[in-house]
Amino acid sequence: MEFSRYNSSHSSAPSAPELPPDSYDHQQHQYQGYYGNPSPSPARPSSSYGQSGGFPAGTQADVVRAFQMVDRDRSGFIDERELQQALSSGYQRFNLRTIKLLMFLFKNPYDSLRIGPGEFAALWSCLGHWRAIFERFDRDRSGRIDSMELRDALYSLGYAVPPSVFQVIVSKYDNGSGKAELDFDSFVECGMIVKGLTDKFKEKDKGYTGSTTLSYDSFMCMVIPFLVSYD
Ligand SMILES: [Ca+2]
């Protein structure tokens, strides 16, 4: 694999950021390093990567059911279409672009484009965290995250996205009326990209200063998988 260095740090499942407390004070950022939330460590189910496959102990029955319902050939793995079907049964319908991103992030890096029970359980748990974040920041209860809600969410989670980048993000989810409205699946997509790239950068920025020196090679290995793996 070309991305062996990249993948070597990818031994456990990606996760959602920790939800800040309700009384979260933006000023706290000053004392927590550049990213506000230097070491998010949400609960992760024990990974079953590389094992014979089976759900981690304690996996909820509805998660097992959702997986088995779409794994029709009982191969123990599901592809992106099956994943889309499984997640759409638990949440709203997920667009295929988000599914491809999730598949890229959660699949065993040494395996093909499919995920097994362990990865599925990790993904499901991660989406539960994102759902809580989505509901917290959907302040007007519209069922969508608008640009102000998105800005608050990203900043409160500790992602100091520069205004120019934020504008690019907002324009990507513009519904044609000049306003961004993110459904849950788009919110997950946006959040996973911002978090994923920030995490990759933080691996290089050990002191959480907000800057580091990157080789061209490292930079490309960091960014390109996010651009080409799922579109
Ligand atoms: Ca809203």
py3Dmol code that shows the C-alpha trace and the ligand (Angstrom):
import py3Dmol

protein = """\
ATOM      1  CA  MET A   1       0.000   0.000   0.000  1.00  0.00           C
ATOM      2  CA  GLU A   2       1.185   3.497  -0.825  1.00  0.00           C
ATOM      3  CA  PHE A   3      -0.186   4.886   2.393  1.00  0.00           C
ATOM      4  CA  SER A   4       1.583   2.567   4.789  1.00  0.00           C
ATOM      5  CA  ARG A   5       2.949   5.379   6.933  1.00  0.00           C
ATOM      6  CA  TYR A   6      -0.425   7.029   7.007  1.00  0.00           C
ATOM      7  CA  ASN A   7      -2.186   3.833   7.839  1.00  0.00           C
ATOM      8  CA  SER A   8       0.246   2.786  10.503  1.00  0.00           C
ATOM      9  CA  SER A   9      -1.298   5.335  12.839  1.00  0.00           C
ATOM     10  CA  HIS A  10      -4.747   4.174  11.951  1.00  0.00           C
ATOM     11  CA  SER A  11      -4.895   1.107  14.106  1.00  0.00           C
ATOM     12  CA  SER A  12      -8.102   1.975  15.919  1.00  0.00           C
ATOM     13  CA  ALA A  13     -11.395   3.294  14.710  1.00  0.00           C
ATOM     14  CA  PRO A  14     -11.963   6.978  14.040  1.00  0.00           C
ATOM     15  CA  SER A  15     -14.222   8.668  16.520  1.00  0.00           C
ATOM     16  CA  ALA A  16     -16.359  11.718  17.052  1.00  0.00           C
ATOM     17  CA  PRO A  17     -15.080  14.543  19.203  1.00  0.00           C
ATOM     18  CA  GLU A  18     -16.259  14.757  22.786  1.00  0.00           C
ATOM     19  CA  LEU A  19     -19.317  16.869  23.314  1.00  0.00           C
ATOM     20  CA  PRO A  20     -18.362  19.932  25.345  1.00  0.00           C
ATOM     21  CA  PRO A  21     -20.289  20.544  28.562  1.00  0.00           C
ATOM     22  CA  ASP A  22     -23.379  22.724  28.231  1.00  0.00           C
ATOM     23  CA  SER A  23     -21.671  25.550  30.046  1.00  0.00           C
ATOM     24  CA  TYR A  24     -18.726  25.401  27.681  1.00  0.00           C
ATOM     25  CA  ASP A  25     -16.785  28.645  27.714  1.00  0.00           C
ATOM     26  CA  HIS A  26     -14.936  29.564  24.548  1.00  0.00           C
ATOM     27  CA  GLN A  27     -12.272  31.243  26.664  1.00  0.00           C
ATOM     28  CA  GLN A  28     -11.223  27.797  27.854  1.00  0.00           C
ATOM     29  CA  HIS A  29      -9.545  27.372  24.491  1.00  0.00           C
ATOM     30  CA  GLN A  30      -6.738  29.584  25.656  1.00  0.00           C
ATOM     31  CA  TYR A  31      -5.732  27.054  28.262  1.00  0.00           C
ATOM     32  CA  GLN A  32      -6.146  23.877  26.287  1.00  0.00           C
ATOM     33  CA  GLY A  33      -3.651  24.431  23.532  1.00  0.00           C
ATOM     34  CA  TYR A  34      -4.303  25.589  20.018  1.00  0.00           C
ATOM     35  CA  TYR A  35      -7.017  23.069  19.221  1.00  0.00           C
ATOM     36  CA  GLY A  36      -9.012  23.592  22.370  1.00  0.00           C
ATOM     37  CA  ASN A  37      -9.475  19.912  22.883  1.00  0.00           C
ATOM     38  CA  PRO A  38      -6.000  18.444  22.659  1.00  0.00           C
ATOM     39  CA  SER A  39      -6.709  14.860  23.498  1.00  0.00           C
ATOM     40  CA  PRO A  40     -10.265  13.841  22.728  1.00  0.00           C
ATOM     41  CA  SER A  41     -10.628  10.283  23.875  1.00  0.00           C
ATOM     42  CA  PRO A  42     -14.228   9.214  23.564  1.00  0.00           C
ATOM     43  CA  ALA A  43     -15.136   5.702  24.441  1.00  0.00           C
ATOM     44  CA  ARG A  44     -14.287   3.281  21.711  1.00  0.00           C
ATOM     45  CA  PRO A  45     -15.431  -0.255  21.535  1.00  0.00           C
ATOM     46  CA  SER A  46     -12.482  -2.589  21.547  1.00  0.00           C
ATOM     47  CA  SER A  47     -11.397  -3.000  17.999  1.00  0.00           C
ATOM     48  CA  SER A  48     -11.696  -6.359  16.369  1.00  0.00           C
ATOM     49  CA  TYR A  49      -9.487  -5.474  13.407  1.00  0.00           C
ATOM     50  CA  GLY A  50      -7.585  -8.403  12.124  1.00  0.00           C
ATOM     51  CA  GLN A  51      -9.475 -10.881  14.210  1.00  0.00           C
ATOM     52  CA  SER A  52     -11.857 -13.514  13.075  1.00  0.00           C
ATOM     53  CA  GLY A  53     -14.651 -10.963  13.115  1.00  0.00           C
ATOM     54  CA  GLY A  54     -17.583 -10.889  15.499  1.00  0.00           C
ATOM     55  CA  PHE A  55     -19.034  -8.060  17.432  1.00  0.00           C
ATOM     56  CA  PRO A  56     -17.188  -6.642  20.422  1.00  0.00           C
ATOM     57  CA  ALA A  57     -18.617  -7.784  23.762  1.00  0.00           C
ATOM     58  CA  GLY A  58     -21.513  -5.625  24.834  1.00  0.00           C
ATOM     59  CA  THR A  59     -22.615  -4.595  21.333  1.00  0.00           C
ATOM     60  CA  GLN A  60     -26.289  -3.704  21.425  1.00  0.00           C
ATOM     61  CA  ALA A  61     -28.718  -6.102  19.812  1.00  0.00           C
ATOM     62  CA  ASP A  62     -30.105  -3.513  17.386  1.00  0.00           C
ATOM     63  CA  VAL A  63     -26.594  -2.908  16.012  1.00  0.00           C
ATOM     64  CA  VAL A  64     -26.096  -6.629  15.430  1.00  0.00           C
ATOM     65  CA  ARG A  65     -29.529  -6.825  13.840  1.00  0.00           C
ATOM     66  CA  ALA A  66     -28.851  -3.876  11.523  1.00  0.00           C
ATOM     67  CA  PHE A  67     -25.669  -5.549  10.318  1.00  0.00           C
ATOM     68  CA  GLN A  68     -27.152  -8.993   9.865  1.00  0.00           C
ATOM     69  CA  MET A  69     -30.181  -7.620   8.072  1.00  0.00           C
ATOM     70  CA  VAL A  70     -28.030  -6.269   5.237  1.00  0.00           C
ATOM     71  CA  ASP A  71     -25.349  -8.982   5.203  1.00  0.00           C
ATOM     72  CA  ARG A  72     -27.578 -11.189   3.144  1.00  0.00           C
ATOM     73  CA  ASP A  73     -24.958 -13.634   1.953  1.00  0.00           C
ATOM     74  CA  ARG A  74     -23.718 -14.047   5.577  1.00  0.00           C
ATOM     75  CA  SER A  75     -20.160 -13.355   4.492  1.00  0.00           C
ATOM     76  CA  GLY A  76     -19.500 -11.377   7.679  1.00  0.00           C
ATOM     77  CA  PHE A  77     -18.718  -8.266   5.650  1.00  0.00           C
ATOM     78  CA  ILE A  78     -20.813  -5.529   4.113  1.00  0.00           C
ATOM     79  CA  ASP A  79     -20.092  -3.285   1.157  1.00  0.00           C
ATOM     80  CA  GLU A  80     -20.987   0.376   0.733  1.00  0.00           C
ATOM     81  CA  ARG A  81     -24.487  -0.210  -0.589  1.00  0.00           C
ATOM     82  CA  GLU A  82     -25.251  -2.535   2.297  1.00  0.00           C
ATOM     83  CA  LEU A  83     -23.778  -0.050   4.751  1.00  0.00           C
ATOM     84  CA  GLN A  84     -25.982   2.656   3.302  1.00  0.00           C
ATOM     85  CA  GLN A  85     -28.996   0.445   3.817  1.00  0.00           C
ATOM     86  CA  ALA A  86     -28.016  -0.460   7.382  1.00  0.00           C
ATOM     87  CA  LEU A  87     -27.381   3.121   8.475  1.00  0.00           C
ATOM     88  CA  SER A  88     -30.492   4.386   6.758  1.00  0.00           C
ATOM     89  CA  SER A  89     -32.499   2.004   8.918  1.00  0.00           C
ATOM     90  CA  GLY A  90     -31.063   3.512  12.094  1.00  0.00           C
ATOM     91  CA  TYR A  91     -30.840   7.136  11.017  1.00  0.00           C
ATOM     92  CA  GLN A  92     -32.123   9.092   8.051  1.00  0.00           C
ATOM     93  CA  ARG A  93     -31.051   8.115   4.576  1.00  0.00           C
ATOM     94  CA  PHE A  94     -27.310   8.611   4.117  1.00  0.00           C
ATOM     95  CA  ASN A  95     -26.054   9.801   0.771  1.00  0.00           C
ATOM     96  CA  LEU A  96     -23.533   7.556  -0.886  1.00  0.00           C
ATOM     97  CA  ARG A  97     -20.766  10.147  -0.694  1.00  0.00           C
ATOM     98  CA  THR A  98     -20.936  10.136   3.115  1.00  0.00           C
ATOM     99  CA  ILE A  99     -21.100   6.344   3.098  1.00  0.00           C
ATOM    100  CA  LYS A 100     -17.942   6.186   1.009  1.00  0.00           C
ATOM    101  CA  LEU A 101     -16.156   8.507   3.418  1.00  0.00           C
ATOM    102  CA  LEU A 102     -17.248   6.421   6.414  1.00  0.00           C
ATOM    103  CA  MET A 103     -16.177   3.254   4.626  1.00  0.00           C
ATOM    104  CA  PHE A 104     -12.766   4.788   3.906  1.00  0.00           C
ATOM    105  CA  LEU A 105     -12.326   5.907   7.523  1.00  0.00           C
ATOM    106  CA  PHE A 106     -13.558   2.763   9.250  1.00  0.00           C
ATOM    107  CA  LYS A 107     -12.547  -0.116   7.057  1.00  0.00           C
ATOM    108  CA  ASN A 108      -9.481  -2.078   7.953  1.00  0.00           C
ATOM    109  CA  PRO A 109      -6.742  -0.213   6.040  1.00  0.00           C
ATOM    110  CA  TYR A 110      -5.362  -3.512   4.806  1.00  0.00           C
ATOM    111  CA  ASP A 111      -8.678  -4.790   3.577  1.00  0.00           C
ATOM    112  CA  SER A 112     -10.736  -3.952   0.538  1.00  0.00           C
ATOM    113  CA  LEU A 113     -13.802  -1.749   0.525  1.00  0.00           C
ATOM    114  CA  ARG A 114     -15.900  -3.626   3.011  1.00  0.00           C
ATOM    115  CA  ILE A 115     -16.351  -3.628   6.754  1.00  0.00           C
ATOM    116  CA  GLY A 116     -16.951  -6.375   9.293  1.00  0.00           C
ATOM    117  CA  PRO A 117     -18.848  -6.466  12.593  1.00  0.00           C
ATOM    118  CA  GLY A 118     -16.125  -4.801  14.694  1.00  0.00           C
ATOM    119  CA  GLU A 119     -15.792  -1.842  12.372  1.00  0.00           C
ATOM    120  CA  PHE A 120     -19.537  -1.582  11.996  1.00  0.00           C
ATOM    121  CA  ALA A 121     -20.041  -1.431  15.767  1.00  0.00           C
ATOM    122  CA  ALA A 122     -17.338   1.261  16.040  1.00  0.00           C
ATOM    123  CA  LEU A 123     -18.953   3.235  13.237  1.00  0.00           C
ATOM    124  CA  TRP A 124     -22.392   2.970  14.791  1.00  0.00           C
ATOM    125  CA  SER A 125     -21.086   4.153  18.144  1.00  0.00           C
ATOM    126  CA  CYS A 126     -19.250   7.045  16.481  1.00  0.00           C
ATOM    127  CA  LEU A 127     -22.437   8.102  14.686  1.00  0.00           C
ATOM    128  CA  GLY A 128     -24.239   8.087  18.031  1.00  0.00           C
ATOM    129  CA  HIS A 129     -21.717  10.635  19.293  1.00  0.00           C
ATOM    130  CA  TRP A 130     -22.169  12.749  16.174  1.00  0.00           C
ATOM    131  CA  ARG A 131     -25.931  12.553  16.601  1.00  0.00           C
ATOM    132  CA  ALA A 132     -25.652  13.979  20.125  1.00  0.00           C
ATOM    133  CA  ILE A 133     -23.451  16.784  18.797  1.00  0.00           C
ATOM    134  CA  PHE A 134     -25.906  17.438  15.959  1.00  0.00           C
ATOM    135  CA  GLU A 135     -28.840  17.684  18.345  1.00  0.00           C
ATOM    136  CA  ARG A 136     -26.956  19.905  20.757  1.00  0.00           C
ATOM    137  CA  PHE A 137     -26.104  22.445  18.079  1.00  0.00           C
ATOM    138  CA  ASP A 138     -29.352  22.324  16.112  1.00  0.00           C
ATOM    139  CA  ARG A 139     -30.515  25.085  18.396  1.00  0.00           C
ATOM    140  CA  ASP A 140     -33.695  25.976  16.520  1.00  0.00           C
ATOM    141  CA  ARG A 141     -34.641  22.270  16.254  1.00  0.00           C
ATOM    142  CA  SER A 142     -35.026  22.573  12.497  1.00  0.00           C
ATOM    143  CA  GLY A 143     -33.506  19.123  11.917  1.00  0.00           C
ATOM    144  CA  ARG A 144     -30.674  20.774  10.005  1.00  0.00           C
ATOM    145  CA  ILE A 145     -27.509  22.596  10.929  1.00  0.00           C
ATOM    146  CA  ASP A 146     -27.222  26.057   9.394  1.00  0.00           C
ATOM    147  CA  SER A 147     -23.996  27.990   9.014  1.00  0.00           C
ATOM    148  CA  MET A 148     -24.214  29.727  12.400  1.00  0.00           C
ATOM    149  CA  GLU A 149     -24.958  26.449  14.146  1.00  0.00           C
ATOM    150  CA  LEU A 150     -22.088  24.808  12.263  1.00  0.00           C
ATOM    151  CA  ARG A 151     -19.664  27.531  13.257  1.00  0.00           C
ATOM    152  CA  ASP A 152     -20.659  27.201  16.902  1.00  0.00           C
ATOM    153  CA  ALA A 153     -20.375  23.426  16.720  1.00  0.00           C
ATOM    154  CA  LEU A 154     -16.898  23.420  15.167  1.00  0.00           C
ATOM    155  CA  TYR A 155     -15.545  26.082  17.507  1.00  0.00           C
ATOM    156  CA  SER A 156     -17.067  24.523  20.597  1.00  0.00           C
ATOM    157  CA  LEU A 157     -15.550  21.185  19.643  1.00  0.00           C
ATOM    158  CA  GLY A 158     -12.192  22.879  19.452  1.00  0.00           C
ATOM    159  CA  TYR A 159     -11.739  23.247  15.692  1.00  0.00           C
ATOM    160  CA  ALA A 160     -10.478  26.741  15.008  1.00  0.00           C
ATOM    161  CA  VAL A 161     -11.184  26.530  11.274  1.00  0.00           C
ATOM    162  CA  PRO A 162      -9.970  29.722   9.552  1.00  0.00           C
ATOM    163  CA  PRO A 163     -12.819  31.923   8.256  1.00  0.00           C
ATOM    164  CA  SER A 164     -11.787  31.393   4.617  1.00  0.00           C
ATOM    165  CA  VAL A 165     -11.955  27.622   5.054  1.00  0.00           C
ATOM    166  CA  PHE A 166     -15.244  27.903   6.872  1.00  0.00           C
ATOM    167  CA  GLN A 167     -16.650  29.803   3.893  1.00  0.00           C
ATOM    168  CA  VAL A 168     -15.589  26.993   1.571  1.00  0.00           C
ATOM    169  CA  ILE A 169     -17.309  24.460   3.821  1.00  0.00           C
ATOM    170  CA  VAL A 170     -20.484  26.529   3.953  1.00  0.00           C
ATOM    171  CA  SER A 171     -20.565  26.940   0.173  1.00  0.00           C
ATOM    172  CA  LYS A 172     -20.211  23.177  -0.295  1.00  0.00           C
ATOM    173  CA  TYR A 173     -23.449  22.663   1.612  1.00  0.00           C
ATOM    174  CA  ASP A 174     -25.278  25.622   0.113  1.00  0.00           C
ATOM    175  CA  ASN A 175     -28.755  24.415  -0.780  1.00  0.00           C
ATOM    176  CA  GLY A 176     -29.017  26.850  -3.663  1.00  0.00           C
ATOM    177  CA  SER A 177     -30.560  29.674  -1.678  1.00  0.00           C
ATOM    178  CA  GLY A 178     -27.213  31.018  -0.519  1.00  0.00           C
ATOM    179  CA  LYS A 179     -27.635  29.374   2.866  1.00  0.00           C
ATOM    180  CA  ALA A 180     -26.010  26.224   4.135  1.00  0.00           C
ATOM    181  CA  GLU A 181     -28.324  23.590   5.568  1.00  0.00           C
ATOM    182  CA  LEU A 182     -26.693  20.358   6.666  1.00  0.00           C
ATOM    183  CA  ASP A 183     -28.676  17.204   7.171  1.00  0.00           C
ATOM    184  CA  PHE A 184     -27.225  14.732   9.635  1.00  0.00           C
ATOM    185  CA  ASP A 185     -25.271  12.843   6.971  1.00  0.00           C
ATOM    186  CA  SER A 186     -23.687  16.028   5.594  1.00  0.00           C
ATOM    187  CA  PHE A 187     -22.891  17.135   9.131  1.00  0.00           C
ATOM    188  CA  VAL A 188     -21.132  13.816   9.756  1.00  0.00           C
ATOM    189  CA  GLU A 189     -19.240  14.142   6.480  1.00  0.00           C
ATOM    190  CA  CYS A 190     -18.140  17.690   7.263  1.00  0.00           C
ATOM    191  CA  GLY A 191     -17.253  16.834  10.856  1.00  0.00           C
ATOM    192  CA  MET A 192     -15.287  13.714   9.944  1.00  0.00           C
ATOM    193  CA  ILE A 193     -13.220  15.628   7.392  1.00  0.00           C
ATOM    194  CA  VAL A 194     -12.472  18.532   9.734  1.00  0.00           C
ATOM    195  CA  LYS A 195     -11.721  16.188  12.621  1.00  0.00           C
ATOM    196  CA  GLY A 196      -9.816  13.700  10.465  1.00  0.00           C
ATOM    197  CA  LEU A 197      -7.525  16.294   8.907  1.00  0.00           C
ATOM    198  CA  THR A 198      -7.043  18.086  12.224  1.00  0.00           C
ATOM    199  CA  ASP A 199      -6.078  14.814  13.894  1.00  0.00           C
ATOM    200  CA  LYS A 200      -3.593  14.086  11.115  1.00  0.00           C
ATOM    201  CA  PHE A 201      -2.069  17.523  11.565  1.00  0.00           C
ATOM    202  CA  LYS A 202      -1.951  17.189  15.340  1.00  0.00           C
ATOM    203  CA  GLU A 203       0.092  14.026  14.976  1.00  0.00           C
ATOM    204  CA  LYS A 204       2.794  16.266  13.472  1.00  0.00           C
ATOM    205  CA  ASP A 205       2.194  19.196  15.815  1.00  0.00           C
ATOM    206  CA  LYS A 206       3.116  17.483  19.054  1.00  0.00           C
ATOM    207  CA  GLY A 207       3.096  20.675  21.122  1.00  0.00           C
ATOM    208  CA  TYR A 208      -0.356  21.722  19.878  1.00  0.00           C
ATOM    209  CA  THR A 209       1.008  25.083  18.833  1.00  0.00           C
ATOM    210  CA  GLY A 210      -0.994  25.327  15.609  1.00  0.00           C
ATOM    211  CA  SER A 211       2.023  25.066  13.359  1.00  0.00           C
ATOM    212  CA  THR A 212       4.486  22.448  12.295  1.00  0.00           C
ATOM    213  CA  THR A 213       6.886  21.627   9.499  1.00  0.00           C
ATOM    214  CA  LEU A 214       5.705  19.142   6.936  1.00  0.00           C
ATOM    215  CA  SER A 215       7.458  17.525   4.052  1.00  0.00           C
ATOM    216  CA  TYR A 216       5.645  17.537   0.718  1.00  0.00           C
ATOM    217  CA  ASP A 217       5.371  13.789   1.034  1.00  0.00           C
ATOM    218  CA  SER A 218       3.728  13.963   4.480  1.00  0.00           C
ATOM    219  CA  PHE A 219       1.354  16.672   3.375  1.00  0.00           C
ATOM    220  CA  MET A 220       0.159  14.697   0.368  1.00  0.00           C
ATOM    221  CA  CYS A 221      -0.202  11.504   2.395  1.00  0.00           C
ATOM    222  CA  MET A 222      -2.301  13.441   4.866  1.00  0.00           C
ATOM    223  CA  VAL A 223      -4.665  15.187   2.494  1.00  0.00           C
ATOM    224  CA  ILE A 224      -5.012  13.151  -0.687  1.00  0.00           C
ATOM    225  CA  PRO A 225      -6.773  10.128   0.851  1.00  0.00           C
ATOM    226  CA  PHE A 226      -9.531  12.431   2.019  1.00  0.00           C
ATOM    227  CA  LEU A 227      -9.935  13.859  -1.464  1.00  0.00           C
ATOM    228  CA  VAL A 228      -9.789  10.776  -3.609  1.00  0.00           C
ATOM    229  CA  SER A 229     -10.941   7.904  -1.464  1.00  0.00           C
ATOM    230  CA  TYR A 230     -14.587   8.612  -1.414  1.00  0.00           C
ATOM    231  CA  ASP A 231     -15.687  10.936  -4.172  1.00  0.00           C
TER     232      ASP A 231
END
"""
ligand_1 = """\
1
CA
Ca -31.031 24.207 12.812
"""
view = py3Dmol.view(width=600, height=400)
view.addModel(protein, "pdb")
view.setStyle({"model": 0}, {"cartoon": {"style": "trace"}})
view.addModel(ligand_1, "xyz")
view.setStyle({"model": 1}, {"stick": {}})
view.zoomTo()
view.show()
